[in-house]
Amino acid sequence: MIYGAEHKELIRSLTRFIDQEINPYVDEWEAAGEFPTHDLFKKLGAAGFLGVSKPEAFGGLGLDYSYSLAVAETLGQIHCGGVPMAIGVQTDMATPALARFGSDYVRETYLRPAISGEFVACIGVSEPGAGSDVANIKSHARKDGDDYVINGQKMWITNGTKADFMTMLVNTGDGPMHQSKSLIIVPMESPGITVARKLDKMGMRSSDTAQLYFEDVRVPARNLIGEEGKGFTYQMLQFQEERLWAAGAGLKPLEKAIADVIDYTRTREAFGKPLLDNQYIHFRLAELMTEVEELRSLTYRAVYDYVRDKDVTMLASMAKLKVGRLSREVADACLQYYGGMGFMNETPITRFYRDSRLTSIGGGADEVMLGIICKYMDILPKERRG
């Protein structure tokens, strides 16, 4: 497919890291509701896993995005969703625009330590009244001398209580919604930033998620990423990697859920025979595994085109839509086949059931993905085209 010998060596190295440094502690971190983000990220950075497709000039490996996909897919071997999501925010959500459009100053000051793992990053887009509706954000920044002064709030921020900086989307003008926004790097120790609360979530328990307030927060104007007013465009480009990452990271958990339920239903008997011998069950598992392979092919094709500078907006949206819906389908079916044990927290499927539900919401809800796909198919009603 798209993985050669170098990809496979990267996968082997990361797999060893996960087996030694992450999976033995996942249950402890899930129970605690957090993991040692800075310690783990420093280890990941030292091993080269946080910047595989970032510029060599700032500490990255300078490889193409297919290597980032290999990392995302391998992170799916972690025995929870929260830790890989936090890593993905660092590598594929908060830093792509910084790496691509940031000045040398801002990349040296923030991208380099993000790649080394010295800094933890978060991405500030969603707000209480603007989740998937990115254009409707209300946070704003006004120029005051050599600074921006930022006011507003951000919601559902992964790494929000641990982050050293936020890549924040704010309004910097009063013009058209898609031309009045900018991406600004905000140091999280800046006066005026308040962690309103650490959010209590259904799943992704080991990943911290916060609601944040910004009151007259001063940030140097040189922390602007790229050009003022181009933030919405930069964020839409950044979403491409986030959605490809989500599709890649979902593959291994889907395979594991199916493999685990096969092992269980092979040994669990009902009415004098293994559950797996029921045609409905083994046919259904065959259908689900077929869909996992369909998702893999779609994701690999999208990344293949992406590294060749093709527009993959529709394919990335399709992959994001598919991984979200398939995760819900697999989690529900597999949990059902465990019977009563499927409702027990000691059974791994329950964690997958809780964690995977976010996939159809975060990074653009299913309905937003469908709207993008319809736009590319040219079947949206005229009033919704734009």
Sequence and secondary structure as in RCSB ss.txt:
>XXXX:A:sequence
MIYGAEHKELIRSLTRFIDQEINPYVDEWEAAGEFPTHDLFKKLGAAGFLGVSKPEAFGGLGLDYSYSLAVAETL
GQIHCGGVPMAIGVQTDMATPALARFGSDYVRETYLRPAISGEFVACIGVSEPGAGSDVANIKSHARKDGDDYVI
NGQKMWITNGTKADFMTMLVNTGDGPMHQSKSLIIVPMESPGITVARKLDKMGMRSSDTAQLYFEDVRVPARNLI
GEEGKGFTYQMLQFQEERLWAAGAGLKPLEKAIADVIDYTRTREAFGKPLLDNQYIHFRLAELMTEVEELRSLTY
RAVYDYVRDKDVTMLASMAKLKVGRLSREVADACLQYYGGMGFMNETPITRFYRDSRLTSIGGGADEVMLGIICK
YMDILPKERRG
>XXXX:A:secstr
    HHHHHHHHHHHHHIIIIIGGGHHHHHHHT   HHHHHHHHHHTT S TTS GGGT     HHHHHHHHHHH
TTSSSSHHHHHHHIIIIISSHHHHHH  HHHIIIIIHHHHHTSS EEEE  BTTBSS GGG   EEEEETTEEEE
EEEEEEEETTTT SEEEEEEE  SS GGGSEEEEEEETTSTTEEEEEE   SS TTS EEEEEEEEEEEEGGGB 
SSTTBHHHHHHHHHHHHHHHHHHHTHHHHHHHHHHHHHHHHH EETTEEGGGSHHHHHHHHHHHHHHHHHHHHHH
HHHHHHTTT   HHHHHHHHHHHHHHHHHHHHHHHHHTGGGGGSTTSHHHHHHHHHGGGGTTTS HHHHHHHHHH
HHT S GGG  
